Amino acid sequence: PLAAATSRSGCNAELGGFAGLFDLKAAGYKDPILVSGTDGVGTKLKIAQVCKRHDTIGQDLVAMCVNDILAQGAEPLFFLDYFACGKLDVDVAQGVIAGIAEACKKAGCALLGGETAEMPGMYPPGEYDLAGFAVGAVERGQMLPQLERIADGDMVIGVASSGVHSNGYSLVRKIVEKSSFDFSSPVGASGDQTLGDLLLTPTKIYSKTLLPVLRSGHVKAYAHITGGGLLENIPRVLPESFGVVLDALTWKIPEIFCWLHKEGNLSEEEMTRTFNCGIGAVLVVQKELAQQVLKDIQRHEAAWLIGKVVSLQKGSDRVKVHNMLRALQANRSLSVRSHIQGKIQTGKVKVAVLISGTGTNLEALINSTKKPTSFAQIVLVVSNKAGVEGLRKAERAGIPTRVIDHKLYESRTEFDSAVDKVLEEFSVELICLAGFMRILSGPFVKKWEGKILNIHPSLLPSFKGANAHKLVLEAGVRVTGCTVHFVAEEVDAGAIIFQEAVPVKIGDTVETLSERVKEAEHRAFPAALQLVASGAVQVGEAGKIYWK
């Protein structure tokens, strides 16, 4: 019954014969190329056997095979499994095979047959081995990778993994053995999951979600990030004269990798050559089509623009991953606090700070929210520029960071949509704009109405715009200051939350006045954030401030 439930067009998945049959014509193929792949689960099996968790390992087996044949653009059609043990434990075998059958349904392929081998003396009691074999098909004109089409400047899309997947577990087991944890150690804020459960998170199956995108003609190559990590798998689908440059700050690295990096004292190269580091699959697409392909993928999977294809000089590294150490360290405190030790701050409003540069106001906000009396907690810093000092300040404070490069997006709305997805990922409740040099789109402002704070270097409504200090000096006024306000669609027009006055001194220049106003900003912005986070200040009807 388990196999029969996986029936599909071209195959009824009935077991019992000497061999299985598949009708390619009935499956709708006209000029197909058959594609096959075989794999195992590796030493992840050891953890499953120690934890006596046999229900998810079948998905790992199917995923490793069907994700591989996707690299040729192939739809998985049928699957065969091999289960070997010393003495058959029916309940264990039933759990494993049920997991395989369920995974075949997720992948859209039939469980056409398999072999259960009981071999006394070959395996110790309680141990078993698994292998799988997938066969798929692709129409002759749709095969991947299309090496001749790949060009300098093509974009790299990364599709999220669910965790470690099924590679690197020999190293994982060594790290756990040397750490103060074991597979039964509780993790997570609620403590209802063990480290073993976390490490046994099943490998994602990409065939149903990515196959329509691969068949669209917009994708030039797909790589499954398996054994060998990011460094060794991406070059397998590129011409020899090309490589890729990736930025690790552009995607979400699952906390388990940050923990492994810290506990194992691993180098950047060890991380990127052993693990997927949060990227389970990579797609290469033309720059002009990247946004559309990304949107199509994001309907079903978390995905990001993570880098680009570059021409290589002879002897250069095929894959360069910038900011991996920074990305791992930025998430490390989150890893230890919220996932491995479960010490998260509760009852505080979750804040994201958007920056473009040095982050002087960010630093003031960080210092303010670190106080025990703070009503707010900064959970994320987003920059539209890589490598800025503000990102380093966030990382030193243990705050997760993301880089979302506005130049990769065709419009403000598309860029804001990418920012919005990251904000939702971190369950953000309030946004602070601290030197964020982008005008937000109407739909974004409307969605976050009453939840975006900005600071302007004048006493609004006077001296709006980018050259406030110059306008102040030209007007000859004796007092200026700064204003923290809610963001409205009209620039510098939102309801005022907090203001601080600053004298204009005789002989002031734009530079000297700017420095004096900045000092006031570093007091005003944190004060305004606390007012809003505490609920003391809200936006009422017609955009007016409501004080409790």
N, C-alpha and C positions, 0 to 999 in steps of 0.2 A: 504493500500500500504506500510506503514512503516513496518508492521510485515512481509508481503510477501517478502520484500527485504532481510529478514534474513533467508530465506529457506536454508536448508542444507540436506545432505544425511540422510535419516531416517525421515524427516519431511518437509512438504511443508508450514508450518506456516500459514495456513488459519484460520482466526478467525470467530466466529459466532456460533459455536457449543456449546454444554453444557460442553464439555471437549476437550482437545487436545490429539493427539496421537503421539507416537514416535516409530519407528521401529528399534530396536537395531541391528537386523540382517542386515538390509539395510545399517546401519552405519558401518558395518564391524566387529562387536563384535562376539566373539566365546563363551567365558565363562565370561560374565561381572558381576561385582558387581555394583549396583547402589549406588550413593553417592549424598546426598542432603545437601543444606545449605541455610539458610535464614538470612537476615540482613536488616538494614536500613542505613540511612545516618547520623543520629543523628542531633546535633544542627548546623551542617554545613548548614542545610536547612535555619536556621534563617538568616545567612549571605546572602545566595542566594536570600531570599525574601526581605531583606533590600536593596540589590543592584539591585533587579529586574533582576537577571541573572538566567535564568531557563534552559539554553541550555546545561550546563555541569553536572548538578547534577544527570542526568540519568546515565552518565558514572560512577559516584561514586557508585551508587546503584548496577549496574551490577558488577563492579570491586570487591566490598566488598564480594559479594556472590561467584563469580567464582574463585577469588584468594583463598578463604577459602577451596573450594573443591579440589583445586590443592594439598592441604596438604595430601590428600589420593592418589595422583597421578592421579586424575580423569580429563578426558576431559569434559568440560561443553557441554551438549547436548541441553538443552532448558531452557528457563527462563520465569517466570511469575512475573508480577508486580502488586502492589496494590497502587492506588492513591486515597487519601481521602481528602475531603475539605468540607467547610461549604456551599459555593456557587461556582459552577463551572465557572471558567474563561477559556473559550475555548482556547484562545491564549496561556495562561500559560500552560494548560494541553498539548496542542499540542507540545510546546517547550520541555516539560519534556519527553513526550513519544518519540518524535523524537530523543532525546538524548539517551534514553534507547535502541531504535532500532539500532542506529548507534554503540552504545557500544556492543550490541549483535553481530553485524557483526565483530567488532574487536576481540571479544572473541571466535568467531566461533560457537556460539550457536543460536538456533532459538528462536524468541520471540513468544512463543506458545499461550500465552493468558494473561489475566490480569483482573483487576477489577477497575473501576472508581466509587468511592462511594461519592455521594453528600449527606451530612448529615447536614441540617440547624441547627444551634445552637451548633454544636459540635466544630467548629473551627471559630475563628474570621475572618473577611474579609481579604483577601489577604494571608491567611495562608493555608498550606496544609501539608500532611504527606505522606511519601513514604516508602514502604517496598518491598522487592524482594525475590524471591525464585528460586534457581538454582538447576537443576538436572544434574548429570554427570554420567559417567561410567568409570570403570577401569577394565582391564582384571585381573582375580583372582591372577595371579602370579606377577603382577606389582604393587601391592598396597604399599603405603607408610603410615607411616614411617616404615623402616625395623630395628626395635629396636635391634634385635639380632645381627645385623652386625656392629652397632656403637661401635667404639673402641677408646681408649686413643690415641691421636695424630692425629685423623681425622681433616681435615681442614674445616673451616667455610668460605663459600663464601657469600658475601653480594651483593644483587642486588639493584641498586639505586631506590629510590622513586622519585616521581615528586614533592614532597613537603610534606605538612602535611597530605595528603591523607584525610581520613574521621574520624579521631579519635582525641580527645583532644580539640574539638572546644568549649566546655563550658569554659575551661581555656583560650583558645585563645580569646574568646569574653570578658572575664573579663580583660585580659591584655590590649586589645585595648581600652576598656572603661576607664581604668586608665591612659593610655598613652596620649601623646599630638597629637596622630593620630586618624583619623576615617577611615571608610571603603572607603571613597571617596578621601583620601589623595593620591596624586601622588607619585609613587615610580619609581626607575630606573633612569638611567642617562638622558633618553629622556623625562621622565615624562609622557609617553603615557600609562602607566598602573597604576591602583589604588591599594591600599592595599587590597581592596575587591577582585579585579581581581586575585591578587597574592594568596590570601587565598582560592580562588575558583578553583585554578588549579586542574583539575580532577585527581582522583586516577588512577594510572597505572594499566592496565590490563595485566597480565603476562601469560595467558593461551597459546596463540599461540607461544610466544617466548620461554617459558620455558618447554612446554610439551614435545618436542622432547628430551630435556636434561633429563627430569624426566623419560622418557621411555627408555633411553639408558642403564639402569642398573647400571650406575656409581654413582647415587645419593642415599644416604641412608635415607635422611630426607629432608623435605622442611617445613619451617614455614612462615606463612603470618604474617608480623609485623603489627598488628592491635591494638585494645584497650588493654592497658597494656604495650605497647611499647616493647622495646628489652628485658626488664627484665622478663616479664611474658609470652611472646609468644614462645621464643626459648625452654624453658623447656617442653613445651607441646609435643615436638617431640623427646625428649631424654629419655633414661632409667633413673630411679631415681638415679643410682650410678654415673651419669655423669653430667658435666656442661660444660660451655664454657668460655674461656677467650678471650675478644675482645680488639683491640687497635683502639681507635677512630681516631688516626692520619693516619690510613691507607685508609680511605674513604673520599669522598667529602661530607661535611655537607652543605646542602643548606642554603643560607644566612638567610632565614626566621626563621630558628631555632635559629641562633645566635641572631637575633633581639628579638625573644620571650624570650630567656634566659636572655638577658640584661634588657629588658623592664619589664619582670615579676619578675626579681630577683629570678629566680628559681634555685634550687639545682641540682647537677648532677643526684641525684636519681629521682627528679621530672621530669627532662627531659627524662631520659631513661625509666621511668615507665609510662609516659604519651604519648610520641611521638615516631615516628619511627627514628627520628634524621638522616634521609637521607637513611635509609635501609628499603626498602619495603618488601623484602623477603630474607630469609636465607636458604642456602643449606648446608648439611653436606656431605662431600665426603672423600674418602680415600686419604691420602696425595699424593701417587704416581700418582693419577688420577686428582689431583686438577688443575694442569696447563691446561690439555686438556679440562676439563669441563669449566674452566674459559674462555678459548678461545672460546668455543662454545657459551657461554652466551654472550660474548662481541661482537659477530657478530650482535646482536640485542639490547642489553641493556648495560648500564654502570654497571660494576661489579668489585669487588675487593676481594682479600684474606684478610679477616678482623680478623681472629683469629683461635683458635683450640679447639678441644674437650679435656677435662681433666677429670681424675678420681677424684671423690669427697670424702672427709671425711664427716662423718655424721654431719649435721648441717651447712655445708658450703653453701655459696651463689651459686645458680645454674648458675648465669650469672654475670661475673665480666667484667666491661668495664673500661679499663685503659685509661687515658689521655683525658677523655671526656671534662673536664673543660678546659684543654689546647687547645683542638681542637676548642671548641666554642670561646674561647678568641682569638685564632689565627686568626679566620675568622671574629671576631667582627668588627674590624675597616673596613674591606672590606664590611661587611654587612651594616654598617651605611653609609659608604662613597659612595659605588657604587650602592646599591640596594634600600636603604631606603631614603637616602638624595641625591644621585646622584652626589656626588662631586668626580669625578675621575680625575686623572691627564691625560691630553690628549697630544698627540704629542711626547710622550716619548717612547723609545724602551723598550719593556717588557722583563725583565731578570729573569731567574731562576738560583739559586745558588745550586749546588750539594755539599753536605758535608758528612763527616763520623764522625766528632768529635767536638772539642771545638769551632770551627768557629771563630778563631781570624781574619783571612782574611775576613770572612763574615761580621764581625763587621765593618771593615774598608770600605767595599763595601756599607753597609747599611748607614753609616755616610756620605759617598760621595754622594750617590743617594738621600739623604734627602735634599740636598742643592737645592734651587730654580733654579740654573743654570745647574743642571744635565741634561744630554741628556738621561739618563736611569732611569728606575723605576723597583725595585725588586718586582715581583708579586708572587714569590713562592720560598720556600726553601725545597729541597728534601734531606732526609737522608736515607742511607741504614742501619742505626742503630737507634733503639729507645732510647729515654731518654738521648741523648747527649746534651751537653751544647749549641751547635750551634742552636738546635731547640728552646731552651728557649730564646736565643738572638733574634731569628726571631719573636717569639711570643710577646716578650716585645716591639718589633718594630711594631707590628700589621701586620706582614707578614704571609700569609697562609703557612702552613707546611704540608708535607706528609712524611710518613715513608714507604719505600718500601724495605722490608727485603730481601737481595739477597739470603739468605739461603733457602728461600721458592721456589726458582726457579732452574730448572734443569740445565740451561745453561746461559752463559753471554748474549746470544742473547735474550732469554726469559725475563731475568731481564731488559735488555735495552728496550725491547718492552713495558714492563709495565711502565717504566720511560717515554718513548716517549708518551704514551697515556695521562699521567698526564700533560706533557708539552703542548700537543695540547689542553687539557681541559682549560688551562690557557692562551692560545694564545701566548705562549712564542716565542720570536724572537731571543734572545741570551742566551747562557748558560755559566756560570762561574763555573769552578771546583775549589773549595776552600777547600783543604784537603780532597778530595773525593778519597778514597782508593780503587778504582776499575778501572781496565783497560776496556775501552769501546770497544764494538765489532765493527768490520769493517762496517757492514750495518748501524749502528747508526752514526758512524763518517762520513760516506759518505753522509747520509741524511742531517746531520747538518754541512756539510763542510763550513768553513769560518764563522761559528756561535758559535763555542765552544772555550772559552779562558781558558788556564791553567797557573798556575805560578809554576816555578821550582826554587829551592834554589841554583842556580849557574848561571854563565854567559855562557849560552849555545852558541855554541855546546860543550863546555868543561864540564866534570863531569856530565854526564847523569846518570839516575838511582836513586835508593832509598837512597843511602848512599853518597850523594854529599858532605856533610861537611867533612866526614871521608876521602874521596878521595882528597879533597882540602888540608887538613892538611898533608896527606901522600905525596902529590906532592910538598909541600913546596912553593906554589905560595903565593905572597904577596897581591893579590887582588882577591876577589870573588864577589858575588852579587846575584841578582835574575833576572829572565827572565820571562816576560809574553809573551806567544806565542799562536798561533792558534793550535788546536789539529789536528794531522794527525794520520793515522793508525800506523805508527812507533812511538814508545814511545819517547817523548821529541824531536821530529824532525820537528814539524810544524814551519811555518814562524814566525819570531820574531817581536813582536809589540813594546815592551818597555823593557829596561834594566836599572838597577841601580847598580852601583859598591859599594862594601863595603870592607874596608881594613881588611886584616888578620893580627892580632896583635901577637907579640911574647908572647908565653905562652897560646895562645888560645886553648881551648878544643872544642870538638864537641858541647857541651852545650852552651858555651859562644859565639861561632861563630854563632850558630843557632839563638840565641836571637838577635844578631846584624843584621843578614840577615832578620829576621822576621820584624824588624822595617822598613827596606827598602821595604819589600813586602807590608806592609800596605800603603805605598805611591805609589808603582809602579802599583799594581793591579787596584786601582781606576782610576789612570791616564790612563792606557791602556783601561779600559772599556769605559771611556769617549771618547777616540780617536775612538774606533770602533763604539760606539753608535751614535756619531756625524756624522759618515760617512767619517771622515778624513782618516781612514785606512781601506783598504779592501784587500781581497785576490784576486790577479789577476791570469793570466794564469800560469800554471806549479807550482801553490802553492806559487808564489812570492808575497810579499807585494806591494800594490799599494797605494801611497799617493796622496790625493787630495790637 
